[in-house]
Structures are given as C-alpha cells and as structure tokens.
Amino acid sequence: DLESAPLPDYSLFPEHAINRAMQGKIRRTIGLETQRGCTLSCAYCNSPSQVSLHKSEVGEMFARKKSIKKVREELEFLHKRYNLELIYFLDDTFLALSERRFDELSEMYMDFKIPFWMNTRCETMTEKRAQKLEDMNMLRMSFGIEHGNEEYRRTILKRPLTNERMLSAFRMVSGKKYVTNGNCIIGMPEENRDLIFNSIEFTRQLPSDMERTGAFIFAPYHGTPLRDLAIKKGYIKDADSICDITKPEDSMLDQPQLSKKELIGLARTFGLYQMLPKSEWKWIKKAEAETNEAIKLRLELKKNYHEKTSSDLGLSKPDTIDA
C-alpha cells in the first residue's frame, strides 16, 4: 500500500549522496515515484513477471498508484529538507495515467515547478500533455523507442505500436524548452545487422532538436521472455548466468547472424550512424573495429558528430553536449 509507505529518510546517507549530474550541471536530486509497477507486457522487461508473481502469491495487482495528496506530501517533505534542484521520477511509464489524474498531478506540481526527468512511452503523449509538461518545468524526458522495425517490435518485443504514432509523439514535443531523447536497444534475440539499421533509420527521421544518444546493448534479465528465447535458441550458453551491470558495453548473447564482435562495433558507432550524413557511412563502418586505425578514425568522426549535434540542438559549443 503506497499510501502507508513512510517518507524516505535520506539523512541515512552523506549529504553529497544526493548530488547527480544532469544536462551538464550537478544538482541536488532525489528519485520519487507516483506509481509502482506496469501492466504492459514488453518481452524485454521484468514487469510482466512481477505482475504474474505478485498475482499468484498475493492475489492482487502489483501495479498501483499513490494518491496525488500523497505525492504532494512527499514532495513538500523532500523539498523542504533538501532544497531540491531536480526530481528523478522513477515511474516505469510516467504518463501511463488517465487524463483526470494527469490534470490533477500537473496542477499540483505547478506549486513546485522543480525541474524533473521522466521516462514514458510514445503512445502516452498528446499535444496537451506536451505543453503541460513544459509548464511544469520539465528538464528532460526519454521516450522508449527500443526498435525501429514495426514487425520485430510487435512480434518479438510485444509492443504493438506503429512507427508513425511514435514519430508523432516526437513531433509533439519538438520545439519545447525541455530536452527529449529516444532510447534504442540492440543485440536482442533474432536481430541482425539490417534490423539494427532499421532502428538507426527510424531515429534519423526524428525532428532535428531531438537528442540522439546511441543505443543500449540488450541485457537478458532473468524472468523475461526474451531471455527465455535467447536460452532456447542457444544464444546464451549458461542458463544460470546473470547480467553484469558493470559491463554495459558487452553482450551476453552470441548469435550466428550477429556476432558479439559485430554487435559491440555497432554499439560503438550507433550515434555516428544516427547523426552523420550517409556519405560518411563507409568510414563509420571502418570505425566499428577496435584497431588503432579504427580508433583514430572514430575520434575524428566523433568530432564531426559533436559539431553536428551541437548545431541541431542550438548549442554554442560541442563540449556542452558531453553530459
């Protein structure tokens, strides 16, 4: 019951523990949730297993929400004690809520207007919400793209959403004061080089002021359907192995149509393929390797990337994008 949960006590930690980097600045930051859990069934996520496990053991839905009154109480308490400069909303899908609840939440938050970050899905965005989020003083948001191929996204990832609907969400937030980026995952089961380039091509269609920040390599967490598929296909040899979060640049999968070496090379250069002209792609492919020549070429291409990104986002200097 989230209503009975005690207010968090960050005095247990050193004062500097709440300092976090965001948008090139160190800010006093605390995570806060307005809801817990998710009712969706994405095959790469732990939420479906949480739902079924909780239902079988407790007989109730795992997904639940705090009242707006409770969210206000927590905000008031945390802001008074820590003079917050950023809220990191921890909700799986921040905008997975009714219009009535969104209106109540946004109206309440106008009393604070503390800059905040949140993560959501494209289908939860509307023109009205895009503007209200700016009024609430949102600093940054992330859309989960995950994959740019509709068929793969629908059949393998269990996300039945069209590319046009996803693009429309990005268009809705284009030109706003807050920063928006789209997250992609690569190296998932049954994926190949062509499918990865479907994701690259999709992100190249985004409005120019959207931030393109590369891709995450798939992490096959226990209890997820995609991990089960990877084990069934023999892409993971040790069924008991666990994800090593200290090695986000590595992959636990080694697939015949997409070797680990090729995948890591694509992860190194994903952002370059997103941003640089296609006339540069032959050089980017050479830069995928980990030879001295490829590393030198990658550094030169990254310089071009920063110049291109800074120009598209209206930044004054390339180094302002490093954060």
N, C-alpha and C positions, 0 to 999 in steps of 0.2 A: 504494500500500500504506500504509494509515493506521498500521500498526504501526511502520513505519520513518520516519514523519514526525518531524522534530525538534521538541523542545519550543519553544513560542513565546517570543520574546525581546522583551518589551515595554519593555526598557530603551532600545530604539531611539527611544522617544518621550519627551516630557516627562512628569514624574511625574504631573501633573494630567490627563493624557490618558485615564486610566482612570476618571475621575470621571463618573458618569452619574446622571441623575435618574430615580427610580422610586418610586412611591407617596408622593410629597411629600417625599422625602429624597434628598440627594446621597450616593451610595455608591461605594466602590471596586469597580468592576465589570469583569469580563473575560468575553468570549464563549468558549464551549467546545462542541465537537461530540462526540457519542458515535457518530454515524453520518453518512454523507455521501450525498446523493442521495435519490431517491424512486422507487419502482416504480409509482406510481399515474399516471393519465393525465388529470388535470384539464386542461380545454381552455384555461384562462387562465394556466397555469403553464409555466415553462421546463423543468421536469424531464423531461417526455416527450421533448423534443428532445435534452436531454443524454444520455438513455439510448440513443436511436437513433444519435446521432452517435458516442458512445463505442463502441457495439457495432460499428458499421461500420468505425471506424478502428483499434480496439484488439482487438476480438473478445471483449470481456468486459463484464460488467455494470458500469455506473457506480456504482450503489448498493452501498455496503459499510459495514461496521461496525468500530469499534475494539473490541478486547477490553476487558473490564471491568478487567483488570490495567493496560492502557494508560491508560484513563480515570483510574484511581486515581493512577497515576504523574504524570499531567499535573496533576491536582487538587492533589496534595501539593506539587509543584514551585511552582505558581502561588500557592497559599495561603501557603506558607512565605515566598515572596519578596514578596508584595504584601498579605498580611493581608486577603484578600478579604471584602467585605461583601455581594456579590451575584454569582451566576453567571447569565450570559445564555446558555442553551442554544440553539445555533444550528441544531439538527436541524430539517429540514423538518417532520417529524411525530415528535415526541419519543417518543410511546407506540406507534409502529409497531414493536413488538418482541414476541417470544414471552413467555409467562408466566415461563418459566425465566430468560430474560435480564432481564426486569423485576425478578424476585426478587433476582437477583444484583446488579443495579445499585442497587436500593433498600437492600439490606443493606450494600453497600459505602459508600453515601452517608451512612448513619447515623453513620459515623465522622467526618463533616464537618458535616453539617446546616447548611451555608451557605445562606441564603435564595437562592432561584433563581426565574427566569422561564422558561417554556417555552411552545411552541405545539404544538397537536395537533388531531386530528380527533375528532368526537363518537363515531364508531364504535370508537375505541380505548379508550374509558373504560369501566371496570367499577366496581362498588361497592368491591371490594377495592383497586383502584388509587387510587380517590378518597381512601380513608382512608390508604393508604400514602404518598401524596404529602403529606398533612398531617403525617404522622410524620417525613417527610424535611425538613420545614420549608420547603416551597414558599411563596413570597411571592405569586406571581401567575401565572395561566395564561390563554391565549387559545384559544378554540375557533374554527375556521374554519366559519362558517355559509355565507358567500358569498351565498346566495339562499334566500328563504323559500318559493318555489314548487317543489314536488317535480318537476313535469313539466319546467319550464325547467331545473332543476338537473340532471336526468337526461339530457335530450336535448341541451341546449346546452353545459352545463358538464362533462358526462360524470362526474357524481357521483351514482351510484345509491344514494341513502340516503333513508329516509322521514323526514318531519318528526317523527313520534312517537319514532323512535330518537334523533334529535338532541335532542328535549326531554328524553328520559330521561337523557341524559348530563348535562344541566344540573341535573336534579333530583338526580342522584348527588352532585354537588359542592356543592349548596346547603347552607348552614349550616356549611361548613368555615371554618377560620381564614384560608385564602388567598382572594385576590380572583380572580374569574373574569369574563371578558368574552367576548362573541361578535362576531366581525368579519363585516361585510357589504360587498359590492361592488355599486355601482350604475353605470349607464351602459354596460352591456355590450351587444353586438350583439343586435338584435331585442327589446330590453327597452323597455317603455313605462311610463307612469305607474302603471297598475294593477299591473303586475308589481313595481314598486318598493314599492308599498304592501303587496304580499304579504310582502315582507321585513320591513316595519315591523310588520305584524300578527303575524308569527311571533315577533319579538323581544318583543312585548308579552305573549306567553304565558309568557315565561321567569320563573323564580322571582324574587321581588322583590329578593333580595340579589345578583342578577347585575348586573354593570355594563353599562350601555348607553351606548356612546360614539360613536354616529353611524355613518357608513359611509365607505369609501374610494371614490373615483372610479376606474373601471376604467383600468388602464394597459396598452395593447396592445403588449406586448413582442415584438420580432422572434422568430420561431420558434415562436410559439404558435398553435394552431388558431383561437382567437378573433380574433387579428389578421388571419389569412388570410381569415376570414369577413367581417370588417369591410371589408377591401380589396375583396373580391369584390362586396359589396353597395354599394360606393361610399360608405361611411360615413367612410373615410379617403381623402382625395384624393391625397396624396403617399405612394406605396408605400415610399419610401426614408426617410421621416421617422422620427425616434427620439423616445422618451419623454423629456420634460424633467422630471426629478425635482425641480427647483426650483419647479415649479408643480403641486403635488399637488391644488390646488383647481380645476384646469382639466381639460378633456376634449379628447382628440384626435378624438373621434367627433362627428359632427353627423348625427343620424338624422331622417328625416321625421316619425316618430311620437314622437320625443323629442328636441327641440332642445337644443342645448348650453346655451342660456339657462335653459330649464326644469330641466335636469339639475342645473346649478350651484345653482339656487334650492332644489331638493330636498336637495342635499348640505348646504346651509347650515342646513336646518331638520330634517334627518333625526332627530336626537336629540330634538328637541322633539316630533315626532310619536310617537316611541317612548315617551316618558315622561308627557306631559301628557294630561289627560282628553280624550276625543273632542269634548266640548263646546267645547274650545279650538281645534279643528282649523280652523275657518273663519278664525280670527285667524292661525293659523300659516301658512295658505295666502297670506294677505295679506303675511306677513312674508318670503315667499320672494324677493320683488323686491329690488332694490338702490336703491330710492328712499330719500330722507331719512325719509319716514314709515314705510317698512318697516323701516329700520334701528332707529328708535326703538322700534317695536313688538317687534322681535326682542330688543332689550335687556331689555325688560320680561318677555317670555316666558322668556328665559334665566334671569332671576332666579327665576321660578317653577320652572323646570327644576332649578336647583341646590337649591332648597328641597325639592323632591320627591325628588331623587336622594339627598340627604343623609339624608332621613328613611328611605328604603327601605334604605340601606346602613348605617344606625345611626351615622352620623357626627354629631359635635357641632355643626359649623359648616359652612355652604355652601362657604366658601373652602378647606376641606380636600380638596375633590374636584378642585381646579384641576389638580393634577399628573396 
